[in-house]
Every structure is written in structure tokens, then in C-alpha cells.
């Protein structure tokens, strides 16, 4: 009688990469750590063994590698490129690798794009850099590039750049409906950009009060060649997930973001909920709304629960 099913194949596990070796716990994300390149391979192997089909990589770029122009984003030896190569050398096609395309982990000002003297994000100039970043990630071995920057026109530009560079098989998972949300704080801690961010991101991320705008954003990205689209954050925007899933005939993903994860862990720590049941219920809600899959920091725990 159950109408909605949830399996490990519906999950994508976000992982944070840092320099050196070892593990760096993230205080605002209890149970989540940054991992050195060698250790990130072991995390990817654990995901593979739990039947999770893909991991998504995000770097904690050292301060001395950040700059106003975010040039480290297209350095072929940056942390993410090192991690992609290490995972692919160890596991090959046994697990997919999704690489974030945006400049906020690389800029000294914390914005997702280049800025002018007044601090306003420059759309077209940023797209030029994102094209270089996407090609660099594809050459490193990424299976999917995931532009999370919300610049206009970047999907078509990246698709053209990938094809021109001989990377036509690399898919684009577009963060098409990404809201200017209060739920991103722990993620900014994880990638080291919270203290750097000057101003906010409301000039290019979406207003949380808008729904129909999401359809326009998705339609543009689909027209430009996106292979799949993303809604971010997740649970507060299930209506957006459902609306997009019923309107467009392509995979729709949702990101259960860092603030959502932290709230679940805080509720459990306070004795307000049973952790395993809460994890599986929230993830099932995404599937019920129409999501093809979910990016979640609970992915490994959920997969192990679902695998028995």
C-alpha cells in the first residue's frame, strides 16, 4: 500500500575537503567533518559500499589561496581536483563524483561571483570564470558539474565550454531554484566563508517569498541544456520541489542543507525526537514531493538504516 519508496540509490552525500591529512570536525555540524584528500577516498568508498551512487565535493580553501577573483577555482591542482582524481583512481566508475561550480569557496569576499568596487556581483564576468572552473573539474574526472552560483546564462555557457573542451559526457546539475536562505550558516562554516562574506546574496539568489519565479529560473536552465535541476534548501521548499517535478520532465533534486541537518541533530540532542525515525521521515518527504534524489549530510546513516 506504500505509495513512496526510499532507497540508498536516492541519496547523494556531500563531503568537505580540506588540506593535509586527517579529519576536522565542524562544530556547527555535529557528526560532519572536513577530510583530507586521502581520507576523502575512504568516505567515498563507504558511500559506495552503502549503495549511495554519488558524492558531492566542497572545499575548505586556505586563506592564502583565496583572492578577489577566485582564481583558485580553476587551478587544476586545487583541493577538489585533487579529491576527484584520488576518488576516481581508487574507485573508478563505482561511484559518481559531483563537483560544485561557484566562486564563494575561493573568493576572499565570500560572494559566489566577482564583484565591482561597490560590492555588486558582476554576472557576465563571473560566468566567464565559471566556464573555466567547470572545464577544469571535468578534466579532473568529475561526472557531473553542479553550478550553485545562480548567475544568469551560466548553464548554456558552461555546456558550450564543456562541449568545446571535449567533455560532452559530463552532465550539468543546475542549482536552478536556490533561495537566499537563513539555513546556510553551518555550510559557510564548513567551507570557511562565513566570516568573509561581505553583504548578502539577495541580488542573485531567490527571494524566499517567491514560487512562480522558480518555474522561470528552471525553464531558462532547461532551455540552456541542464540535465537535472536542484531546489535548495529542502524541507521548507517542498512546494517548490513538487511544482517543478510536475511541470518539467527531467530529474529534480533537493538539497537538505546544513541548517536543516543541524536542526535535526539539535532536536535529537534535546530529546525531542528519535534520530533514525526523523532522518527517514524527512527524506521520504522529499521523495513524496517528487524529488528524484536528495543531497543530505545524513546520507550514509540513512543508507545504512535502509540497508538494514
ABEGO torsion letter per residue (X at the ends): XBABBBBAAABBBBBBBBBEBEBBBBAABBGBBBBBAAAAAAAAAAAAAAGBABBBBBBBBBAAABBAAGAAAABAABAAAAAAAAAAAAAEAABBBBBBBBAAAABAAGBABBBBAAGBBBAAAAAAAAAAAAAAAAAAGBABBBBAAGBBGAAAAAAAAAAAAGAAABBBBBBABBBBBAAAAAAAAAAGAAAABBEBAAAABBBAABAAAAAAAAAAAAAAGBABBBBOBBAAAAAAAAAAAAABBBBBBBBBBAAAAAAAAAAAAAGABBAAAAAAAAAAAAAAAGBABBBBAAAAAAAAAAAX
